[in-house]
Amino acid sequence: SNVNLVWDSQMEISVATDSDLKGLAATLPTSLKDAKVANVEIKTTAGGLSYGVITATTPLMTQEGARLNVYQKLVFFDLPTGTLTATLSTTEKWQSTVEPSFDEFVESFLLLE
């Protein structure tokens, strides 16, 4: 399992509606070969911070020749300058174990002024 945080000062995404997220989700199969987008939604933390979520799975083959699916949850926060993306990547086997902790991590985000 892996979590990445990337702040892109040039990326502007609106989380007021899911239209920008749907546009990003449409590009995933190009950037992640054979990715299948499962869900696109707008959520709000308990503290009132809106964010976008894209979930997807990508089939991979291990070096030993075993097939497995990598689950990814991409979370997008629209910041005053740019966009913060938090990505959880894990196998479907570990998804139910690590995703709740990732969700708690996302829920803890605050926008400081």
A tleap script that builds the chain and sets N, CA, C and O, in Angstrom:
source leaprc.protein.ff14SB
mol = sequence {
  NSER ASN VAL ASN LEU VAL TRP ASP SER GLN
  MET GLU ILE SER VAL ALA THR ASP SER ASP
  LEU LYS GLY LEU ALA ALA THR LEU PRO THR
  SER LEU LYS ASP ALA LYS VAL ALA ASN VAL
  GLU ILE LYS THR THR ALA GLY GLY LEU SER
  TYR GLY VAL ILE THR ALA THR THR PRO LEU
  MET THR GLN GLU GLY ALA ARG LEU ASN VAL
  TYR GLN LYS LEU VAL PHE PHE ASP LEU PRO
  THR GLY THR LEU THR ALA THR LEU SER THR
  THR GLU LYS TRP GLN SER THR VAL GLU PRO
  SER PHE ASP GLU PHE VAL GLU SER PHE LEU
  LEU LEU CGLU
}
set mol.1.N position { 0.842 -1.187 0.000 }
set mol.1.CA position { 0.000 0.000 0.000 }
set mol.1.C position { 0.881 1.243 0.000 }
set mol.1.O position { 1.991 1.234 0.532 }
set mol.2.N position { 0.373 2.301 -0.600 }
set mol.2.CA position { 1.129 3.533 -0.735 }
set mol.2.C position { 0.172 4.720 -0.714 }
set mol.2.O position { -0.938 4.651 -1.242 }
set mol.3.N position { 0.624 5.815 -0.092 }
set mol.3.CA position { -0.123 7.077 -0.118 }
set mol.3.C position { 0.811 8.148 -0.663 }
set mol.3.O position { 1.937 8.302 -0.192 }
set mol.4.N position { 0.337 8.881 -1.653 }
set mol.4.CA position { 1.088 9.993 -2.239 }
set mol.4.C position { 0.304 11.280 -2.057 }
set mol.4.O position { -0.918 11.304 -2.203 }
set mol.5.N position { 1.019 12.346 -1.737 }
set mol.5.CA position { 0.445 13.692 -1.691 }
set mol.5.C position { 1.179 14.543 -2.716 }
set mol.5.O position { 2.409 14.612 -2.715 }
set mol.6.N position { 0.416 15.192 -3.591 }
set mol.6.CA position { 1.012 16.049 -4.614 }
set mol.6.C position { 0.247 17.358 -4.643 }
set mol.6.O position { -0.973 17.378 -4.806 }
set mol.7.N position { 0.988 18.460 -4.481 }
set mol.7.CA position { 0.393 19.789 -4.637 }
set mol.7.C position { 0.845 20.330 -5.979 }
set mol.7.O position { 2.043 20.428 -6.245 }
set mol.8.N position { -0.109 20.680 -6.821 }
set mol.8.CA position { 0.177 21.235 -8.136 }
set mol.8.C position { -0.352 22.660 -8.162 }
set mol.8.O position { -1.561 22.886 -8.203 }
set mol.9.N position { 0.568 23.615 -8.140 }
set mol.9.CA position { 0.167 25.025 -8.084 }
set mol.9.C position { -0.501 25.486 -9.375 }
set mol.9.O position { -1.192 26.505 -9.378 }
set mol.10.N position { -0.309 24.756 -10.470 }
set mol.10.CA position { -0.890 25.133 -11.762 }
set mol.10.C position { -2.236 24.472 -12.043 }
set mol.10.O position { -2.979 24.919 -12.917 }
set mol.11.N position { -2.551 23.408 -11.303 }
set mol.11.CA position { -3.789 22.673 -11.557 }
set mol.11.C position { -4.958 23.346 -10.845 }
set mol.11.O position { -4.912 23.589 -9.639 }
set mol.12.N position { -5.979 23.634 -11.596 }
set mol.12.CA position { -7.190 24.203 -11.013 }
set mol.12.C position { -8.335 23.233 -11.259 }
set mol.12.O position { -8.623 22.869 -12.399 }
set mol.13.N position { -8.979 22.824 -10.189 }
set mol.13.CA position { -10.113 21.923 -10.286 }
set mol.13.C position { -11.208 22.446 -9.374 }
set mol.13.O position { -10.946 22.865 -8.247 }
set mol.14.N position { -12.407 22.418 -9.859 }
set mol.14.CA position { -13.545 22.831 -9.040 }
set mol.14.C position { -14.189 21.589 -8.444 }
set mol.14.O position { -14.393 20.590 -9.134 }
set mol.15.N position { -14.509 21.662 -7.156 }
set mol.15.CA position { -15.245 20.566 -6.526 }
set mol.15.C position { -16.664 21.027 -6.171 }
set mol.15.O position { -17.350 20.406 -5.359 }
set mol.16.N position { -17.084 22.129 -6.801 }
set mol.16.CA position { -18.462 22.601 -6.608 }
set mol.16.C position { -19.448 21.633 -7.266 }
set mol.16.O position { -20.554 21.425 -6.767 }
set mol.17.N position { -19.031 21.040 -8.401 }
set mol.17.CA position { -19.811 20.000 -9.074 }
set mol.17.C position { -18.832 18.892 -9.461 }
set mol.17.O position { -17.623 19.036 -9.278 }
set mol.18.N position { -19.347 17.799 -9.989 }
set mol.18.CA position { -18.460 16.698 -10.356 }
set mol.18.C position { -17.989 16.751 -11.811 }
set mol.18.O position { -17.385 15.790 -12.289 }
set mol.19.N position { -18.249 17.845 -12.524 }
set mol.19.CA position { -17.892 17.897 -13.946 }
set mol.19.C position { -16.377 17.861 -14.168 }
set mol.19.O position { -15.918 17.144 -15.057 }
set mol.20.N position { -15.583 18.610 -13.391 }
set mol.20.CA position { -14.120 18.558 -13.529 }
set mol.20.C position { -13.603 17.167 -13.180 }
set mol.20.O position { -12.703 16.648 -13.841 }
set mol.21.N position { -14.175 16.564 -12.136 }
set mol.21.CA position { -13.750 15.215 -11.730 }
set mol.21.C position { -14.045 14.191 -12.815 }
set mol.21.O position { -13.226 13.312 -13.084 }
set mol.22.N position { -15.202 14.301 -13.432 }
set mol.22.CA position { -15.552 13.372 -14.516 }
set mol.22.C position { -14.578 13.518 -15.679 }
set mol.22.O position { -14.230 12.533 -16.330 }
set mol.23.N position { -14.139 14.744 -15.937 }
set mol.23.CA position { -13.136 14.968 -16.982 }
set mol.23.C position { -11.814 14.308 -16.638 }
set mol.23.O position { -11.185 13.697 -17.502 }
set mol.24.N position { -11.383 14.421 -15.388 }
set mol.24.CA position { -10.157 13.749 -14.952 }
set mol.24.C position { -10.309 12.233 -15.005 }
set mol.24.O position { -9.409 11.522 -15.451 }
set mol.25.N position { -11.448 11.754 -14.550 }
set mol.25.CA position { -11.694 10.306 -14.541 }
set mol.25.C position { -11.642 9.733 -15.963 }
set mol.25.O position { -11.190 8.606 -16.163 }
set mol.26.N position { -12.094 10.493 -16.925 }
set mol.26.CA position { -12.084 10.027 -18.311 }
set mol.26.C position { -10.673 9.830 -18.839 }
set mol.26.O position { -10.468 9.040 -19.761 }
set mol.27.N position { -9.690 10.535 -18.273 }
set mol.27.CA position { -8.303 10.409 -18.733 }
set mol.27.C position { -7.551 9.269 -18.040 }
set mol.27.O position { -6.464 8.903 -18.487 }
set mol.28.N position { -8.093 8.704 -16.970 }
set mol.28.CA position { -7.378 7.652 -16.240 }
set mol.28.C position { -7.017 6.439 -17.094 }
set mol.28.O position { -5.881 5.973 -17.009 }
set mol.29.N position { -7.925 5.902 -17.914 }
set mol.29.CA position { -7.534 4.732 -18.719 }
set mol.29.C position { -6.365 5.010 -19.664 }
set mol.29.O position { -5.686 4.076 -20.089 }
set mol.30.N position { -6.121 6.278 -19.997 }
set mol.30.CA position { -4.981 6.637 -20.837 }
set mol.30.C position { -3.701 6.655 -20.021 }
set mol.30.O position { -2.670 6.159 -20.475 }
set mol.31.N position { -3.755 7.227 -18.809 }
set mol.31.CA position { -2.557 7.339 -17.983 }
set mol.31.C position { -2.268 6.069 -17.192 }
set mol.31.O position { -1.108 5.791 -16.885 }
set mol.32.N position { -3.293 5.296 -16.856 }
set mol.32.CA position { -3.147 4.013 -16.173 }
set mol.32.C position { -3.759 2.950 -17.070 }
set mol.32.O position { -4.979 2.794 -17.118 }
set mol.33.N position { -2.910 2.221 -17.780 }
set mol.33.CA position { -3.390 1.258 -18.790 }
set mol.33.C position { -4.462 0.333 -18.209 }
set mol.33.O position { -4.251 -0.325 -17.190 }
set mol.34.N position { -5.596 0.301 -18.869 }
set mol.34.CA position { -6.724 -0.570 -18.529 }
set mol.34.C position { -7.422 -0.229 -17.215 }
set mol.34.O position { -8.152 -1.058 -16.672 }
set mol.35.N position { -7.207 0.982 -16.698 }
set mol.35.CA position { -7.890 1.385 -15.461 }
set mol.35.C position { -9.394 1.449 -15.698 }
set mol.35.O position { -9.856 1.868 -16.760 }
set mol.36.N position { -10.133 1.031 -14.703 }
set mol.36.CA position { -11.596 1.103 -14.756 }
set mol.36.C position { -12.061 1.992 -13.608 }
set mol.36.O position { -11.863 1.668 -12.437 }
set mol.37.N position { -12.676 3.106 -13.956 }
set mol.37.CA position { -13.187 4.029 -12.947 }
set mol.37.C position { -14.458 3.450 -12.358 }
set mol.37.O position { -15.394 3.113 -13.083 }
set mol.38.N position { -14.486 3.336 -11.036 }
set mol.38.CA position { -15.644 2.758 -10.356 }
set mol.38.C position { -16.599 3.828 -9.845 }
set mol.38.O position { -17.811 3.616 -9.806 }
set mol.39.N position { -16.049 4.991 -9.450 }
set mol.39.CA position { -16.908 5.995 -8.822 }
set mol.39.C position { -16.264 7.377 -8.924 }
set mol.39.O position { -15.042 7.518 -8.877 }
set mol.40.N position { -17.114 8.388 -9.064 }
set mol.40.CA position { -16.712 9.797 -9.041 }
set mol.40.C position { -17.724 10.512 -8.164 }
set mol.40.O position { -18.928 10.442 -8.411 }
set mol.41.N position { -17.235 11.203 -7.135 }
set mol.41.CA position { -18.179 11.896 -6.251 }
set mol.41.C position { -17.535 13.088 -5.550 }
set mol.41.O position { -16.313 13.189 -5.442 }
set mol.42.N position { -18.388 13.976 -5.084 }
set mol.42.CA position { -17.986 15.116 -4.271 }
set mol.42.C position { -18.380 14.803 -2.831 }
set mol.42.O position { -19.499 14.364 -2.565 }
set mol.43.N position { -17.455 15.033 -1.910 }
set mol.43.CA position { -17.729 14.790 -0.497 }
set mol.43.C position { -17.327 16.036 0.296 }
set mol.43.O position { -16.704 16.953 -0.238 }
set mol.44.N position { -17.689 16.048 1.555 }
set mol.44.CA position { -17.340 17.152 2.449 }
set mol.44.C position { -16.875 16.575 3.773 }
set mol.44.O position { -17.512 15.680 4.330 }
set mol.45.N position { -15.752 17.095 4.279 }
set mol.45.CA position { -15.262 16.649 5.575 }
set mol.45.C position { -16.195 17.159 6.672 }
set mol.45.O position { -17.016 18.047 6.440 }
set mol.46.N position { -16.062 16.595 7.854 }
set mol.46.CA position { -16.861 17.051 8.995 }
set mol.46.C position { -16.600 18.521 9.280 }
set mol.46.O position { -17.464 19.216 9.815 }
set mol.47.N position { -15.406 18.998 8.922 }
set mol.47.CA position { -15.050 20.402 9.116 }
set mol.47.C position { -15.544 21.317 8.014 }
set mol.47.O position { -15.293 22.521 8.057 }
set mol.48.N position { -16.255 20.765 7.008 }
set mol.48.CA position { -16.852 21.589 5.962 }
set mol.48.C position { -16.012 21.788 4.715 }
set mol.48.O position { -16.364 22.614 3.872 }
set mol.49.N position { -14.913 21.059 4.568 }
set mol.49.CA position { -14.038 21.198 3.403 }
set mol.49.C position { -14.481 20.218 2.314 }
set mol.49.O position { -14.468 19.004 2.518 }
set mol.50.N position { -14.871 20.757 1.160 }
set mol.50.CA position { -15.316 19.911 0.043 }
set mol.50.C position { -14.120 19.345 -0.699 }
set mol.50.O position { -13.071 19.981 -0.802 }
set mol.51.N position { -14.300 18.128 -1.216 }
set mol.51.CA position { -13.243 17.499 -1.994 }
set mol.51.C position { -13.856 16.506 -2.974 }
set mol.51.O position { -14.979 16.036 -2.790 }
set mol.52.N position { -13.097 16.203 -4.011 }
set mol.52.CA position { -13.555 15.255 -5.015 }
set mol.52.C position { -12.855 13.924 -4.846 }
set mol.52.O position { -11.703 13.868 -4.415 }
set mol.53.N position { -13.561 12.841 -5.189 }
set mol.53.CA position { -13.016 11.488 -5.057 }
set mol.53.C position { -13.234 10.722 -6.362 }
set mol.53.O position { -14.334 10.709 -6.916 }
set mol.54.N position { -12.172 10.091 -6.836 }
set mol.54.CA position { -12.254 9.164 -7.954 }
set mol.54.C position { -11.701 7.831 -7.460 }
set mol.54.O position { -10.595 7.783 -6.922 }
set mol.55.N position { -12.459 6.749 -7.637 }
set mol.55.CA position { -11.942 5.426 -7.304 }
set mol.55.C position { -11.836 4.619 -8.597 }
set mol.55.O position { -12.679 4.711 -9.490 }
set mol.56.N position { -10.766 3.827 -8.660 }
set mol.56.CA position { -10.515 3.046 -9.870 }
set mol.56.C position { -9.739 1.779 -9.519 }
set mol.56.O position { -9.089 1.702 -8.477 }
set mol.57.N position { -9.819 0.801 -10.396 }
set mol.57.CA position { -9.001 -0.399 -10.281 }
set mol.57.C position { -8.237 -0.590 -11.586 }
set mol.57.O position { -8.725 -0.277 -12.672 }
set mol.58.N position { -7.027 -1.111 -11.443 }
set mol.58.CA position { -6.176 -1.366 -12.601 }
set mol.58.C position { -5.619 -2.780 -12.497 }
set mol.58.O position { -4.989 -3.116 -11.495 }
set mol.59.N position { -5.839 -3.618 -13.513 }
set mol.59.CA position { -5.283 -4.970 -13.475 }
set mol.59.C position { -3.781 -4.943 -13.776 }
set mol.59.O position { -3.325 -4.238 -14.675 }
set mol.60.N position { -3.028 -5.726 -13.004 }
set mol.60.CA position { -1.581 -5.826 -13.207 }
set mol.60.C position { -1.159 -7.282 -13.150 }
set mol.60.O position { -1.899 -8.146 -12.680 }
set mol.61.N position { 0.044 -7.535 -13.638 }
set mol.61.CA position { 0.633 -8.862 -13.566 }
set mol.61.C position { 1.915 -8.741 -12.742 }
set mol.61.O position { 2.756 -7.884 -13.015 }
set mol.62.N position { 2.060 -9.597 -11.740 }
set mol.62.CA position { 3.278 -9.595 -10.924 }
set mol.62.C position { 4.421 -10.214 -11.728 }
set mol.62.O position { 4.194 -10.794 -12.791 }
set mol.63.N position { 5.646 -10.091 -11.219 }
set mol.63.CA position { 6.800 -10.701 -11.883 }
set mol.63.C position { 6.666 -12.222 -11.941 }
set mol.63.O position { 7.230 -12.871 -12.822 }
set mol.64.N position { 5.911 -12.785 -10.988 }
set mol.64.CA position { 5.701 -14.236 -10.960 }
set mol.64.C position { 4.583 -14.679 -11.900 }
set mol.64.O position { 4.328 -15.875 -12.040 }
set mol.65.N position { 3.922 -13.729 -12.539 }
set mol.65.CA position { 2.863 -14.058 -13.476 }
set mol.65.C position { 1.464 -14.096 -12.877 }
set mol.65.O position { 0.508 -14.465 -13.560 }
set mol.66.N position { 1.335 -13.722 -11.617 }
set mol.66.CA position { 0.014 -13.695 -10.982 }
set mol.66.C position { -0.697 -12.392 -11.334 }
set mol.66.O position { -0.077 -11.330 -11.389 }
set mol.67.N position { -1.998 -12.484 -11.571 }
set mol.67.CA position { -2.803 -11.289 -11.848 }
set mol.67.C position { -3.352 -10.753 -10.532 }
set mol.67.O position { -3.763 -11.509 -9.651 }
set mol.68.N position { -3.347 -9.427 -10.424 }
set mol.68.CA position { -3.979 -8.785 -9.276 }
set mol.68.C position { -4.519 -7.440 -9.700 }
set mol.68.O position { -4.097 -6.876 -10.710 }
set mol.69.N position { -5.454 -6.932 -8.922 }
set mol.69.CA position { -6.039 -5.624 -9.193 }
set mol.69.C position { -5.523 -4.630 -8.167 }
set mol.69.O position { -5.540 -4.887 -6.964 }
set mol.70.N position { -5.062 -3.484 -8.669 }
set mol.70.CA position { -4.631 -2.398 -7.802 }
set mol.70.C position { -5.802 -1.432 -7.674 }
set mol.70.O position { -6.348 -0.958 -8.670 }
set mol.71.N position { -6.174 -1.149 -6.432 }
set mol.71.CA position { -7.258 -0.221 -6.137 }
set mol.71.C position { -6.631 1.143 -5.876 }
set mol.71.O position { -5.644 1.249 -5.148 }
set mol.72.N position { -7.199 2.175 -6.467 }
set mol.72.CA position { -6.728 3.533 -6.209 }
set mol.72.C position { -7.895 4.428 -5.826 }
set mol.72.O position { -8.974 4.378 -6.416 }
set mol.73.N position { -7.637 5.241 -4.821 }
set mol.73.CA position { -8.594 6.270 -4.406 }
set mol.73.C position { -7.847 7.593 -4.513 }
set mol.73.O position { -6.880 7.836 -3.791 }
set mol.74.N position { -8.309 8.441 -5.422 }
set mol.74.CA position { -7.695 9.743 -5.649 }
set mol.74.C position { -8.601 10.810 -5.061 }
set mol.74.O position { -9.784 10.884 -5.396 }
set mol.75.N position { -8.048 11.631 -4.190 }
set mol.75.CA position { -8.809 12.682 -3.516 }
set mol.75.C position { -8.231 14.026 -3.939 }
set mol.75.O position { -7.017 14.222 -3.901 }
set mol.76.N position { -9.097 14.951 -4.343 }
set mol.76.CA position { -8.683 16.256 -4.848 }
set mol.76.C position { -9.256 17.372 -3.988 }
set mol.76.O position { -10.468 17.460 -3.792 }
set mol.77.N position { -8.369 18.227 -3.473 }
set mol.77.CA position { -8.777 19.406 -2.716 }
set mol.77.C position { -8.460 20.639 -3.547 }
set mol.77.O position { -7.324 20.830 -3.981 }
set mol.78.N position { -9.473 21.479 -3.768 }
set mol.78.CA position { -9.301 22.747 -4.475 }
set mol.78.C position { -8.784 23.761 -3.464 }
set mol.78.O position { -9.498 24.144 -2.537 }
set mol.79.N position { -7.537 24.193 -3.646 }
set mol.79.CA position { -6.916 25.146 -2.729 }
set mol.79.C position { -6.933 26.547 -3.323 }
set mol.79.O position { -7.156 26.699 -4.524 }
set mol.80.N position { -6.698 27.585 -2.500 }
set mol.80.CA position { -6.660 28.941 -3.057 }
set mol.80.C position { -5.671 29.068 -4.217 }
set mol.80.O position { -5.907 29.818 -5.164 }
set mol.81.N position { -4.563 28.329 -4.135 }
set mol.81.CA position { -3.612 28.251 -5.249 }
set mol.81.C position { -3.389 26.786 -5.569 }
set mol.81.O position { -2.760 26.070 -4.789 }
set mol.82.N position { -3.891 26.335 -6.695 }
set mol.82.CA position { -3.648 24.974 -7.134 }
set mol.82.C position { -4.550 23.931 -6.499 }
set mol.82.O position { -5.597 24.237 -5.929 }
set mol.83.N position { -4.106 22.689 -6.618 }
set mol.83.CA position { -4.877 21.534 -6.164 }
set mol.83.C position { -3.967 20.579 -5.405 }
set mol.83.O position { -2.839 20.318 -5.825 }
set mol.84.N position { -4.460 20.061 -4.292 }
set mol.84.CA position { -3.764 19.014 -3.554 }
set mol.84.C position { -4.430 17.689 -3.886 }
set mol.84.O position { -5.648 17.550 -3.767 }
set mol.85.N position { -3.625 16.714 -4.304 }
set mol.85.CA position { -4.125 15.379 -4.607 }
set mol.85.C position { -3.518 14.388 -3.626 }
set mol.85.O position { -2.299 14.328 -3.469 }
set mol.86.N position { -4.367 13.616 -2.970 }
set mol.86.CA position { -3.929 12.528 -2.099 }
set mol.86.C position { -4.388 11.237 -2.759 }
set mol.86.O position { -5.567 11.084 -3.079 }
set mol.87.N position { -3.459 10.307 -2.963 }
set mol.87.CA position { -3.783 9.056 -3.653 }
set mol.87.C position { -3.414 7.860 -2.790 }
set mol.87.O position { -2.280 7.731 -2.328 }
set mol.88.N position { -4.386 6.996 -2.583 }
set mol.88.CA position { -4.153 5.705 -1.941 }
set mol.88.C position { -4.071 4.655 -3.037 }
set mol.88.O position { -4.966 4.558 -3.877 }
set mol.89.N position { -2.997 3.868 -3.032 }
set mol.89.CA position { -2.853 2.741 -3.959 }
set mol.89.C position { -2.612 1.493 -3.124 }
set mol.89.O position { -1.727 1.467 -2.269 }
set mol.90.N position { -3.405 0.462 -3.378 }
set mol.90.CA position { -3.262 -0.792 -2.645 }
set mol.90.C position { -3.865 -1.918 -3.474 }
set mol.90.O position { -4.562 -1.674 -4.459 }
set mol.91.N position { -3.594 -3.130 -3.073 }
set mol.91.CA position { -4.241 -4.254 -3.746 }
set mol.91.C position { -5.644 -4.408 -3.185 }
set mol.91.O position { -5.933 -3.957 -2.076 }
set mol.92.N position { -6.513 -5.048 -3.956 }
set mol.92.CA position { -7.880 -5.264 -3.468 }
set mol.92.C position { -7.877 -6.078 -2.179 }
set mol.92.O position { -8.769 -5.932 -1.344 }
set mol.93.N position { -6.874 -6.933 -2.020 }
set mol.93.CA position { -6.760 -7.747 -0.802 }
set mol.93.C position { -6.643 -6.873 0.449 }
set mol.93.O position { -7.211 -7.202 1.490 }
set mol.94.N position { -5.913 -5.769 0.349 }
set mol.94.CA position { -5.664 -4.897 1.503 }
set mol.94.C position { -6.596 -3.691 1.573 }
set mol.94.O position { -6.547 -2.925 2.535 }
set mol.95.N position { -7.438 -3.521 0.566 }
set mol.95.CA position { -8.304 -2.338 0.514 }
set mol.95.C position { -9.123 -2.146 1.785 }
set mol.95.O position { -9.131 -1.052 2.350 }
set mol.96.N position { -9.806 -3.176 2.240 }
set mol.96.CA position { -10.681 -3.030 3.408 }
set mol.96.C position { -9.890 -2.770 4.691 }
set mol.96.O position { -10.449 -2.288 5.677 }
set mol.97.N position { -8.609 -3.082 4.683 }
set mol.97.CA position { -7.765 -2.849 5.858 }
set mol.97.C position { -7.232 -1.417 5.898 }
set mol.97.O position { -7.254 -0.776 6.948 }
set mol.98.N position { -6.749 -0.909 4.748 }
set mol.98.CA position { -6.078 0.398 4.742 }
set mol.98.C position { -6.987 1.572 4.382 }
set mol.98.O position { -6.710 2.703 4.782 }
set mol.99.N position { -8.064 1.330 3.638 }
set mol.99.CA position { -8.917 2.441 3.204 }
set mol.99.C position { -9.557 3.205 4.372 }
set mol.99.O position { -9.618 4.433 4.303 }
set mol.100.N position { -10.032 2.557 5.430 }
set mol.100.CA position { -10.604 3.334 6.538 }
set mol.100.C position { -9.605 4.320 7.160 }
set mol.100.O position { -9.985 5.428 7.539 }
set mol.101.N position { -8.339 3.924 7.265 }
set mol.101.CA position { -7.320 4.834 7.808 }
set mol.101.C position { -7.060 5.992 6.856 }
set mol.101.O position { -6.871 7.128 7.291 }
set mol.102.N position { -7.049 5.706 5.561 }
set mol.102.CA position { -6.883 6.767 4.567 }
set mol.102.C position { -8.046 7.749 4.649 }
set mol.102.O position { -7.842 8.962 4.591 }
set mol.103.N position { -9.267 7.228 4.784 }
set mol.103.CA position { -10.447 8.089 4.902 }
set mol.103.C position { -10.363 8.977 6.147 }
set mol.103.O position { -10.730 10.151 6.089 }
set mol.104.N position { -9.892 8.438 7.257 }
set mol.104.CA position { -9.709 9.241 8.473 }
set mol.104.C position { -8.670 10.326 8.238 }
set mol.104.O position { -8.841 11.460 8.685 }
set mol.105.N position { -7.603 9.985 7.544 }
set mol.105.CA position { -6.554 10.937 7.191 }
set mol.105.C position { -7.146 12.087 6.379 }
set mol.105.O position { -6.871 13.252 6.666 }
set mol.106.N position { -7.953 11.770 5.370 }
set mol.106.CA position { -8.586 12.785 4.528 }
set mol.106.C position { -9.536 13.642 5.357 }
set mol.106.O position { -9.561 14.863 5.205 }
set mol.107.N position { -10.306 13.021 6.218 }
set mol.107.CA position { -11.249 13.756 7.074 }
set mol.107.C position { -10.552 14.751 7.997 }
set mol.107.O position { -11.170 15.720 8.439 }
set mol.108.N position { -9.275 14.525 8.292 }
set mol.108.CA position { -8.549 15.404 9.216 }
set mol.108.C position { -8.014 16.669 8.533 }
set mol.108.O position { -7.483 17.551 9.208 }
set mol.109.N position { -8.144 16.767 7.219 }
set mol.109.CA position { -7.610 17.932 6.502 }
set mol.109.C position { -8.357 19.200 6.895 }
set mol.109.O position { -9.583 19.211 7.012 }
set mol.110.N position { -7.592 20.258 7.093 }
set mol.110.CA position { -8.133 21.590 7.374 }
set mol.110.C position { -7.489 22.579 6.418 }
set mol.110.O position { -6.326 22.424 6.049 }
set mol.111.N position { -8.226 23.575 6.026 }
set mol.111.CA position { -7.676 24.638 5.202 }
set mol.111.C position { -7.369 25.828 6.103 }
set mol.111.O position { -8.279 26.477 6.619 }
set mol.112.N position { -6.092 26.106 6.287 }
set mol.112.CA position { -5.665 27.215 7.135 }
set mol.112.C position { -5.510 28.470 6.277 }
set mol.112.O position { -5.042 28.408 5.140 }
set mol.113.N position { -5.902 29.578 6.829 }
set mol.113.CA position { -5.790 30.828 6.074 }
set mol.113.C position { -4.689 31.685 6.623 }
set mol.113.O position { -4.446 32.779 6.113 }
savepdb mol mol.pdb
quit
